[in-house]
Amino acid sequence: MKSLRKKREAGNQKALKTESLAIKRFYDLDKTVYADGALSSQDKELLGLVASMVLRCNDCIDYHLEQCVAKGWQRKQIDEAMAVAMMVGGSIVIPHTRHAAETLEYLFTQNL
């Protein structure tokens, strides 16, 4: 997980050095969307996890799992959200559910 965090941060820094205003605005939009609003940032991270699982993006799954744990979601609550993702996405989400389960095990045993 630490190497993934470093890789993600390095990639983000490179992406933000681009001359593209659209890329920079997208990063800003991401911050705005996940901030507290009518929905809490905590709830939005759980939604981000479900969307990431349905879209089958393991890097995104790891990111949102880290955020969910950091924002106080309990394992049982995250497991239910993962079940929703499987229902919406179908059996093709199963490999990503396995990946998420491994990541969650790590996050909760490392108390991150």
mmCIF file of the C-alpha atoms, coordinates in Angstrom:
data_MODEL
# 
_entry.id   MODEL 
# 
loop_
_atom_site.group_PDB 
_atom_site.id 
_atom_site.type_symbol 
_atom_site.label_atom_id 
_atom_site.label_alt_id 
_atom_site.label_comp_id 
_atom_site.label_asym_id 
_atom_site.label_entity_id 
_atom_site.label_seq_id 
_atom_site.pdbx_PDB_ins_code 
_atom_site.Cartn_x 
_atom_site.Cartn_y 
_atom_site.Cartn_z 
_atom_site.occupancy 
_atom_site.B_iso_or_equiv 
_atom_site.pdbx_formal_charge 
_atom_site.auth_seq_id 
_atom_site.auth_comp_id 
_atom_site.auth_asym_id 
_atom_site.auth_atom_id 
_atom_site.pdbx_PDB_model_num 
ATOM 1   C CA . MET A 1 1   ? 0.000   0.000   0.000   1.00 0.00 ? 1   MET A CA 1 
ATOM 2   C CA . LYS A 1 2   ? 2.802   2.432   0.786   1.00 0.00 ? 2   LYS A CA 1 
ATOM 3   C CA . SER A 1 3   ? 4.349   1.942   -2.646  1.00 0.00 ? 3   SER A CA 1 
ATOM 4   C CA . LEU A 1 4   ? 0.940   2.435   -4.251  1.00 0.00 ? 4   LEU A CA 1 
ATOM 5   C CA . ARG A 1 5   ? 0.463   5.678   -2.301  1.00 0.00 ? 5   ARG A CA 1 
ATOM 6   C CA . LYS A 1 6   ? 3.891   6.929   -3.394  1.00 0.00 ? 6   LYS A CA 1 
ATOM 7   C CA . LYS A 1 7   ? 3.244   5.964   -7.015  1.00 0.00 ? 7   LYS A CA 1 
ATOM 8   C CA . ARG A 1 8   ? -0.181  7.660   -6.953  1.00 0.00 ? 8   ARG A CA 1 
ATOM 9   C CA . GLU A 1 9   ? 1.233   10.845  -5.408  1.00 0.00 ? 9   GLU A CA 1 
ATOM 10  C CA . ALA A 1 10  ? 4.123   10.975  -7.898  1.00 0.00 ? 10  ALA A CA 1 
ATOM 11  C CA . GLY A 1 11  ? 1.709   10.446  -10.782 1.00 0.00 ? 11  GLY A CA 1 
ATOM 12  C CA . ASN A 1 12  ? -0.611  13.149  -9.488  1.00 0.00 ? 12  ASN A CA 1 
ATOM 13  C CA . GLN A 1 13  ? 2.277   15.607  -9.218  1.00 0.00 ? 13  GLN A CA 1 
ATOM 14  C CA . LYS A 1 14  ? 3.328   14.871  -12.801 1.00 0.00 ? 14  LYS A CA 1 
ATOM 15  C CA . ALA A 1 15  ? -0.232  15.210  -14.064 1.00 0.00 ? 15  ALA A CA 1 
ATOM 16  C CA . LEU A 1 16  ? -0.621  18.562  -12.310 1.00 0.00 ? 16  LEU A CA 1 
ATOM 17  C CA . LYS A 1 17  ? 2.553   19.875  -13.985 1.00 0.00 ? 17  LYS A CA 1 
ATOM 18  C CA . THR A 1 18  ? 0.854   19.554  -17.352 1.00 0.00 ? 18  THR A CA 1 
ATOM 19  C CA . GLU A 1 19  ? -0.026  22.628  -19.375 1.00 0.00 ? 19  GLU A CA 1 
ATOM 20  C CA . SER A 1 20  ? -3.587  21.337  -19.702 1.00 0.00 ? 20  SER A CA 1 
ATOM 21  C CA . LEU A 1 21  ? -6.041  23.526  -17.841 1.00 0.00 ? 21  LEU A CA 1 
ATOM 22  C CA . ALA A 1 22  ? -8.678  20.802  -18.293 1.00 0.00 ? 22  ALA A CA 1 
ATOM 23  C CA . ILE A 1 23  ? -6.590  18.281  -16.317 1.00 0.00 ? 23  ILE A CA 1 
ATOM 24  C CA . LYS A 1 24  ? -5.977  20.790  -13.537 1.00 0.00 ? 24  LYS A CA 1 
ATOM 25  C CA . ARG A 1 25  ? -9.664  21.663  -13.399 1.00 0.00 ? 25  ARG A CA 1 
ATOM 26  C CA . PHE A 1 26  ? -10.622 17.994  -13.245 1.00 0.00 ? 26  PHE A CA 1 
ATOM 27  C CA . TYR A 1 27  ? -8.367  17.504  -10.207 1.00 0.00 ? 27  TYR A CA 1 
ATOM 28  C CA . ASP A 1 28  ? -9.973  20.560  -8.576  1.00 0.00 ? 28  ASP A CA 1 
ATOM 29  C CA . LEU A 1 29  ? -13.429 19.220  -9.404  1.00 0.00 ? 29  LEU A CA 1 
ATOM 30  C CA . ASP A 1 30  ? -12.536 15.927  -7.722  1.00 0.00 ? 30  ASP A CA 1 
ATOM 31  C CA . LYS A 1 31  ? -11.660 17.769  -4.496  1.00 0.00 ? 31  LYS A CA 1 
ATOM 32  C CA . THR A 1 32  ? -14.891 19.751  -4.669  1.00 0.00 ? 32  THR A CA 1 
ATOM 33  C CA . VAL A 1 33  ? -17.106 16.748  -5.354  1.00 0.00 ? 33  VAL A CA 1 
ATOM 34  C CA . TYR A 1 34  ? -15.730 14.708  -2.438  1.00 0.00 ? 34  TYR A CA 1 
ATOM 35  C CA . ALA A 1 35  ? -16.006 17.596  0.065   1.00 0.00 ? 35  ALA A CA 1 
ATOM 36  C CA . ASP A 1 36  ? -18.832 17.757  2.596   1.00 0.00 ? 36  ASP A CA 1 
ATOM 37  C CA . GLY A 1 37  ? -22.092 18.974  1.117   1.00 0.00 ? 37  GLY A CA 1 
ATOM 38  C CA . ALA A 1 38  ? -25.632 17.619  1.224   1.00 0.00 ? 38  ALA A CA 1 
ATOM 39  C CA . LEU A 1 39  ? -23.830 14.281  1.508   1.00 0.00 ? 39  LEU A CA 1 
ATOM 40  C CA . SER A 1 40  ? -20.930 13.930  3.914   1.00 0.00 ? 40  SER A CA 1 
ATOM 41  C CA . SER A 1 41  ? -17.442 13.327  2.566   1.00 0.00 ? 41  SER A CA 1 
ATOM 42  C CA . GLN A 1 42  ? -17.631 10.015  4.438   1.00 0.00 ? 42  GLN A CA 1 
ATOM 43  C CA . ASP A 1 43  ? -20.724 8.956   2.465   1.00 0.00 ? 43  ASP A CA 1 
ATOM 44  C CA . LYS A 1 44  ? -19.188 10.139  -0.801  1.00 0.00 ? 44  LYS A CA 1 
ATOM 45  C CA . GLU A 1 45  ? -16.117 7.933   -0.294  1.00 0.00 ? 45  GLU A CA 1 
ATOM 46  C CA . LEU A 1 46  ? -18.355 4.896   0.131   1.00 0.00 ? 46  LEU A CA 1 
ATOM 47  C CA . LEU A 1 47  ? -20.137 5.853   -3.101  1.00 0.00 ? 47  LEU A CA 1 
ATOM 48  C CA . GLY A 1 48  ? -16.739 6.255   -4.758  1.00 0.00 ? 48  GLY A CA 1 
ATOM 49  C CA . LEU A 1 49  ? -15.822 2.751   -3.638  1.00 0.00 ? 49  LEU A CA 1 
ATOM 50  C CA . VAL A 1 50  ? -18.978 1.248   -5.139  1.00 0.00 ? 50  VAL A CA 1 
ATOM 51  C CA . ALA A 1 51  ? -18.456 3.103   -8.422  1.00 0.00 ? 51  ALA A CA 1 
ATOM 52  C CA . SER A 1 52  ? -14.796 2.048   -8.549  1.00 0.00 ? 52  SER A CA 1 
ATOM 53  C CA . MET A 1 53  ? -15.718 -1.593  -8.047  1.00 0.00 ? 53  MET A CA 1 
ATOM 54  C CA . VAL A 1 54  ? -18.389 -1.487  -10.758 1.00 0.00 ? 54  VAL A CA 1 
ATOM 55  C CA . LEU A 1 55  ? -15.903 0.225   -13.100 1.00 0.00 ? 55  LEU A CA 1 
ATOM 56  C CA . ARG A 1 56  ? -13.281 -2.399  -12.122 1.00 0.00 ? 56  ARG A CA 1 
ATOM 57  C CA . CYS A 1 57  ? -10.438 -0.025  -11.233 1.00 0.00 ? 57  CYS A CA 1 
ATOM 58  C CA . ASN A 1 58  ? -8.236  -1.646  -8.580  1.00 0.00 ? 58  ASN A CA 1 
ATOM 59  C CA . ASP A 1 59  ? -6.145  1.493   -8.011  1.00 0.00 ? 59  ASP A CA 1 
ATOM 60  C CA . CYS A 1 60  ? -9.378  3.425   -7.461  1.00 0.00 ? 60  CYS A CA 1 
ATOM 61  C CA . ILE A 1 61  ? -10.714 0.698   -5.162  1.00 0.00 ? 61  ILE A CA 1 
ATOM 62  C CA . ASP A 1 62  ? -7.573  0.868   -3.034  1.00 0.00 ? 62  ASP A CA 1 
ATOM 63  C CA . TYR A 1 63  ? -7.765  4.654   -2.834  1.00 0.00 ? 63  TYR A CA 1 
ATOM 64  C CA . HIS A 1 64  ? -11.418 4.698   -1.791  1.00 0.00 ? 64  HIS A CA 1 
ATOM 65  C CA . LEU A 1 65  ? -10.916 1.872   0.696   1.00 0.00 ? 65  LEU A CA 1 
ATOM 66  C CA . GLU A 1 66  ? -8.133  3.867   2.347   1.00 0.00 ? 66  GLU A CA 1 
ATOM 67  C CA . GLN A 1 67  ? -10.395 6.899   2.479   1.00 0.00 ? 67  GLN A CA 1 
ATOM 68  C CA . CYS A 1 68  ? -13.355 4.892   3.816   1.00 0.00 ? 68  CYS A CA 1 
ATOM 69  C CA . VAL A 1 69  ? -11.271 3.424   6.636   1.00 0.00 ? 69  VAL A CA 1 
ATOM 70  C CA . ALA A 1 70  ? -9.727  6.823   7.418   1.00 0.00 ? 70  ALA A CA 1 
ATOM 71  C CA . LYS A 1 71  ? -13.186 8.400   7.575   1.00 0.00 ? 71  LYS A CA 1 
ATOM 72  C CA . GLY A 1 72  ? -14.430 5.826   10.072  1.00 0.00 ? 72  GLY A CA 1 
ATOM 73  C CA . TRP A 1 73  ? -16.397 3.274   8.089   1.00 0.00 ? 73  TRP A CA 1 
ATOM 74  C CA . GLN A 1 74  ? -16.410 -0.110  9.804   1.00 0.00 ? 74  GLN A CA 1 
ATOM 75  C CA . ARG A 1 75  ? -15.563 -3.359  8.031   1.00 0.00 ? 75  ARG A CA 1 
ATOM 76  C CA . LYS A 1 76  ? -19.168 -4.588  8.108   1.00 0.00 ? 76  LYS A CA 1 
ATOM 77  C CA . GLN A 1 77  ? -20.411 -1.358  6.498   1.00 0.00 ? 77  GLN A CA 1 
ATOM 78  C CA . ILE A 1 78  ? -17.773 -1.505  3.777   1.00 0.00 ? 78  ILE A CA 1 
ATOM 79  C CA . ASP A 1 79  ? -18.619 -5.164  3.145   1.00 0.00 ? 79  ASP A CA 1 
ATOM 80  C CA . GLU A 1 80  ? -22.271 -4.207  2.588   1.00 0.00 ? 80  GLU A CA 1 
ATOM 81  C CA . ALA A 1 81  ? -21.253 -1.508  0.131   1.00 0.00 ? 81  ALA A CA 1 
ATOM 82  C CA . MET A 1 82  ? -19.124 -4.072  -1.708  1.00 0.00 ? 82  MET A CA 1 
ATOM 83  C CA . ALA A 1 83  ? -22.187 -6.341  -1.905  1.00 0.00 ? 83  ALA A CA 1 
ATOM 84  C CA . VAL A 1 84  ? -24.105 -3.486  -3.536  1.00 0.00 ? 84  VAL A CA 1 
ATOM 85  C CA . ALA A 1 85  ? -21.275 -3.107  -6.063  1.00 0.00 ? 85  ALA A CA 1 
ATOM 86  C CA . MET A 1 86  ? -21.467 -6.812  -6.895  1.00 0.00 ? 86  MET A CA 1 
ATOM 87  C CA . MET A 1 87  ? -25.239 -6.609  -7.325  1.00 0.00 ? 87  MET A CA 1 
ATOM 88  C CA . VAL A 1 88  ? -24.967 -3.606  -9.629  1.00 0.00 ? 88  VAL A CA 1 
ATOM 89  C CA . GLY A 1 89  ? -21.899 -4.795  -11.539 1.00 0.00 ? 89  GLY A CA 1 
ATOM 90  C CA . GLY A 1 90  ? -22.585 -8.516  -11.685 1.00 0.00 ? 90  GLY A CA 1 
ATOM 91  C CA . SER A 1 91  ? -20.204 -11.437 -11.493 1.00 0.00 ? 91  SER A CA 1 
ATOM 92  C CA . ILE A 1 92  ? -17.458 -9.595  -13.373 1.00 0.00 ? 92  ILE A CA 1 
ATOM 93  C CA . VAL A 1 93  ? -16.911 -7.589  -10.163 1.00 0.00 ? 93  VAL A CA 1 
ATOM 94  C CA . ILE A 1 94  ? -15.945 -10.741 -8.202  1.00 0.00 ? 94  ILE A CA 1 
ATOM 95  C CA . PRO A 1 95  ? -12.183 -10.502 -8.931  1.00 0.00 ? 95  PRO A CA 1 
ATOM 96  C CA . HIS A 1 96  ? -12.262 -6.884  -7.757  1.00 0.00 ? 96  HIS A CA 1 
ATOM 97  C CA . THR A 1 97  ? -14.160 -7.922  -4.639  1.00 0.00 ? 97  THR A CA 1 
ATOM 98  C CA . ARG A 1 98  ? -11.334 -10.353 -3.878  1.00 0.00 ? 98  ARG A CA 1 
ATOM 99  C CA . HIS A 1 99  ? -8.829  -7.560  -4.421  1.00 0.00 ? 99  HIS A CA 1 
ATOM 100 C CA . ALA A 1 100 ? -10.821 -5.242  -2.146  1.00 0.00 ? 100 ALA A CA 1 
ATOM 101 C CA . ALA A 1 101 ? -11.039 -7.920  0.558   1.00 0.00 ? 101 ALA A CA 1 
ATOM 102 C CA . GLU A 1 102 ? -7.247  -8.292  0.544   1.00 0.00 ? 102 GLU A CA 1 
ATOM 103 C CA . THR A 1 103 ? -6.777  -4.538  0.745   1.00 0.00 ? 103 THR A CA 1 
ATOM 104 C CA . LEU A 1 104 ? -9.290  -4.256  3.585   1.00 0.00 ? 104 LEU A CA 1 
ATOM 105 C CA . GLU A 1 105 ? -7.591  -7.019  5.513   1.00 0.00 ? 105 GLU A CA 1 
ATOM 106 C CA . TYR A 1 106 ? -4.323  -5.128  5.218   1.00 0.00 ? 106 TYR A CA 1 
ATOM 107 C CA . LEU A 1 107 ? -5.855  -1.780  6.165   1.00 0.00 ? 107 LEU A CA 1 
ATOM 108 C CA . PHE A 1 108 ? -7.641  -3.094  9.233   1.00 0.00 ? 108 PHE A CA 1 
ATOM 109 C CA . THR A 1 109 ? -4.729  -5.214  10.468  1.00 0.00 ? 109 THR A CA 1 
ATOM 110 C CA . GLN A 1 110 ? -2.298  -2.318  10.018  1.00 0.00 ? 110 GLN A CA 1 
ATOM 111 C CA . ASN A 1 111 ? -4.719  0.079   11.761  1.00 0.00 ? 111 ASN A CA 1 
ATOM 112 C CA . LEU A 1 112 ? -4.308  2.638   9.006   1.00 0.00 ? 112 LEU A CA 1 
# 
